[in-house]
Amino acid sequence: MPEFSAPNEIRIVRTYDAPVQAVWDAWTDPAQVAQWWGPRGFTLTTHSKDLRIGGTWRYTMHGPDGTDFPNKTTYHVVEPLRKLVYDHGATDDTPATVPRHGAVRRTGWQNPYGHDHGPGRC
């Protein structure tokens, strides 16, 4: 994995015991994302997902009390099966939630190997 790029950067790493394709699909396929995205008890409706640099994912998280939370994510890096970087927490009326050095917090997924090494290896 690349080193930290800023002294205030936090890096969280998780190893999945799954093939790279399955992990990529879990992050990029709207039907699969709906099974795990958001807080426990919430459901998710994807309105559109344009998985390319500059593309957006528009979705609504539905709270257990019936409150809807519209969201817009913008993709900054899309390298299939390798890396996905995006901002998080924006809407059409508000910017992404956590500013950082005049930019936004970026979150993502990265396969440090660049290809599938089999189960438990990525």
HELIX and SHEET records of a PDB file:
HELIX    1   1 VAL A   20  THR A   28  1                                   9    
HELIX    2   2 PRO A   30  VAL A   33  1                                   4    
SHEET    1   A 5 THR A  43  LYS A  49  0                                        
SHEET    2   A 5 THR A  56  HIS A  62 -1                                        
SHEET    3   A 5 ASP A  68  GLU A  79 -1                                        
SHEET    4   A 5 LYS A  83  TYR A  86 -1                                        
SHEET    5   A 5 THR A 107  GLN A 110 -1                                        
SHEET    1   B 2 PRO A  99  ARG A 100  0                                        
SHEET    2   B 2 ALA A 103  VAL A 104 -1                                        
END                                                                             
